[in-house]
């Protein structure tokens, strides 16, 4: 893989994970203040686009969405699936 492309990919993943983490904190804050909330599908979209680790970490850092079974099950599942994909890609490279 081209070195520039690898750097772009790493920067993209860092940004997506930061977005997932920050959105989880922002939604928790909005929930406490009784304000408009971030739709749950947004968290799953961010996760599927590469931000699963940040979103999952945000769940527990902010103690948010941890009582929703679909977050507790699917966030780690998405994360592990993506991690397995990266490992398989690296092995076959």
C-alpha positions in Angstrom: 0.0 0.0 0.0 1.2 3.5 -0.8 2.6 5.3 2.2 0.5 8.4 1.5 -2.7 6.3 1.3 -1.9 4.6 4.6 -1.4 8.0 6.3 -4.7 9.2 4.9 -6.4 6.0 6.1 -5.0 6.4 9.6 -6.0 10.0 9.9 -9.5 9.2 8.6 -9.9 6.4 11.3 -8.6 8.7 14.1 -11.1 11.4 13.0 -14.0 8.9 12.8 -13.2 7.5 16.3 -12.9 11.0 17.8 -16.2 11.9 16.2 -17.9 8.8 17.7 -16.4 9.5 21.1 -17.3 13.2 21.1 -20.8 12.5 19.8 -21.4 10.1 22.6 -20.4 12.7 25.2 -22.4 15.4 23.5 -25.5 13.2 23.4 -25.1 12.4 27.1 -24.9 16.1 27.9 -28.0 16.8 25.8 -29.8 14.0 27.6 -29.0 15.6 31.0 -30.1 19.0 29.9 -33.3 17.7 28.3 -32.3 19.0 24.9 -32.7 17.6 21.3 -30.8 14.3 21.1 -28.5 12.8 18.4 -30.4 10.0 16.6 -29.2 6.5 17.6 -28.7 5.6 13.9 -26.0 8.3 13.7 -23.9 6.4 16.3 -24.2 3.2 14.2 -23.4 5.0 11.0 -20.3 6.5 12.5 -19.3 3.1 13.8 -19.8 1.4 10.5 -17.7 4.0 8.8 -14.7 3.2 11.0 -15.5 4.9 14.3 -16.6 1.9 16.3 -13.8 1.9 18.8 -14.3 5.6 19.7 -18.1 5.2 19.9 -17.7 2.1 22.1 -15.2 3.8 24.3 -17.5 6.8 24.6 -20.3 4.6 25.8 -18.4 3.6 28.8 -16.5 6.9 29.4 -19.7 8.8 29.5 -21.9 5.9 30.8 -24.2 6.5 28.0 -26.3 4.0 26.0 -25.0 1.1 28.2 -28.5 0.0 29.1 -29.6 -0.4 25.5 -28.9 -4.0 24.6 -28.4 -3.3 20.9 -25.6 -0.8 21.8 -24.0 -3.2 24.2 -24.1 -6.1 21.7 -23.6 -4.4 18.3 -20.9 -1.8 19.1 -18.3 -4.4 20.2 -19.5 -6.7 17.4 -18.9 -3.9 14.8 -15.5 -3.1 16.4 -14.3 -6.7 16.5 -15.5 -7.4 12.9 -13.6 -4.4 11.7 -10.5 -5.4 13.7 -10.8 -9.0 12.3 -11.0 -7.5 8.8 -7.8 -5.5 9.3 -6.0 -8.5 10.7 -7.1 -10.7 7.8 -6.0 -8.0 5.4 -2.6 -7.7 7.0 -2.1 -11.5 7.0 -2.9 -11.7 3.3 -0.8 -8.7 2.4 
